[in-house]
Amino acid sequence: MHKTLPALVFFCVLSLCACATSAFAQAPDTASAASAAAATPTADAAPPAPSEPQLIGIDKISAGDTAWMLTSTALVLMMTIPGLALFYGGMVRKKNVLATLMQSFAITCVVTLLWWIVGYSLAFTPGSAWLGGTSRLWMNGMTFMKDANKLTVSHLALTIPETVYAMFQLTFAIITPALIAGAFAERMKFSAMLLFVSIWSLVVYAPIAHWVWEPSGWLAVKGVLDYAGGTVVHINAGIAGLASCIVLGKRVGYGKEAMPPHNLVLTLIGASLLWVGWFGFNAGSAVAADGRAGMAMAATQIATAAAALAWMFTEWLIKGKPSVLGIASGAVAGLVAITPASGFVGPTPAVIIGAVAGIACFFAATSLKNAFGYDDSLDAFNVHGIGGIVGALLTGVFASKEISGVEGSLLTQLWGVGSTVIYGFITSFIILKLIDVTIGLRVSEEDERVGLDISQHGEKIE
């Protein structure tokens, strides 16, 4: 397998180019799409922005907004490496720690190059209601002209350089497939993981990001609210994680052998880094250093604390003791749930959203998983899928027009949740099945017992 890995990666790139070429062939003319988008109402209360990236004078850029978005981009990248890598790495068994860390690191590299080639253009440029156009293929047209004192800005972020906006959105594209890895931890081949993440990023993530966050996207037009990624990131990753659990099956010995976390110190450090980085995730989604960013930060902190305590006290009541893993998982559940709501709600609704998510995700990670018998190794679906659904629906209940300029609708949010779940699950299932019948998804039973560190990477922790 080690000898065939370069060929598999090359095959991965060829597959992605084919997918992208097919999508471009079906995309409408950019100019006509932009004209249609301009005539379509959106949920945003701000004045209509230009429908294409613009070349403007550098003096029109806000230094404060740019500084905050540079910081937010670094914070969100920190959520994946090292935050998520340590959070997941501490929960697996010792023989799979390096492989788990490697997944987060490799995903960061692969998705970065895909974003540069085609991902950003598919997700965040005007096109059809379903997919973006080709104006930023290879990030062409993204300009900084020092002598002319001009640069380009995205139509979605008029006060910061487009390069900053593209890199900020890249960090979201990175962490989403990295979250999925928690569902199939300890049993997927590294080569299969690379191929799955590569195809999934373009076929699932980019379209859903376009649907929700590009003003011409069909869910944006319907008024679906997702401030920082409840549907695009968390439900999307969670439902793909559930599909991977079903296709891959259970780990060898699951339910019969003890599979305790290797190092909860790493997990708690990882959860702490996620918490800090999440301020870039949510407050950064204001794309400005302003009052809405401040409210999003407050809502994020308060909801996270409420969820961590809700999980802790629920576990304490039911199991007799509060665990470190429990309070860390509860905090992540709160971060997930407040993500879609953070720019739409105030502090009191944030407490409710966090508490509900903490309790719901606790029961999903215990009762729901046991009832249906799926092996969600690190609770990717149980925390991100369920937490994302809770947060998205409660956004419709608690969204404040005074804070955001828009009103929420539970039915509209339900439409967004359902669309993401259906498309995400079916497409992820098909991708996984295709990989399984071509190069195979799962390591052999012998390799799984030895551990992925040795069998996939030839290394181990002494």
Buried (B, 14 or more C-beta within 10 A) or exposed (E): BEEEBEEBBEBBBEBBEEBBEEBBEEBBEBEEBBEBBBEBEBBBEEEEBBBBBBEBEEEEBBEEBBEBBBBBBBBBBBBBBBBBBBBBBBBBBEBBBBBBBBBBBBBBEBBBEBBBBBBBBBBBBBBBBBBBBBBBBEBEBBBEEEEEEBBBBBBBBBBBBBBBBBBBBBBBBBBBBBBBBBBBBBBBBBBBBBBBBBBBBBBBBBBBBBBBBBBBBBBBBBBBBBBBBBBBBBBBBBBBBBBBBBBBEBBBEBEEEEBEBBBBEBBBBBBBBBBEBBBBBBBBBBBBBBEBBEBBBBBBBBBBBBBBBBBBBBBBEEEEEBBBBBBBBBBBBBBBBBBBBBBBBBEEBBBBBBBBBBBBBBBBBBEBBEEEEBBBBBBBBBBBBBBBBBBBBBBBBBBBEEBBEBBBBBEBBBBBBEBBBEBBBEBBBBBBEBBBEEBBBBBEEEBBEBBBBBBBBEEBEE
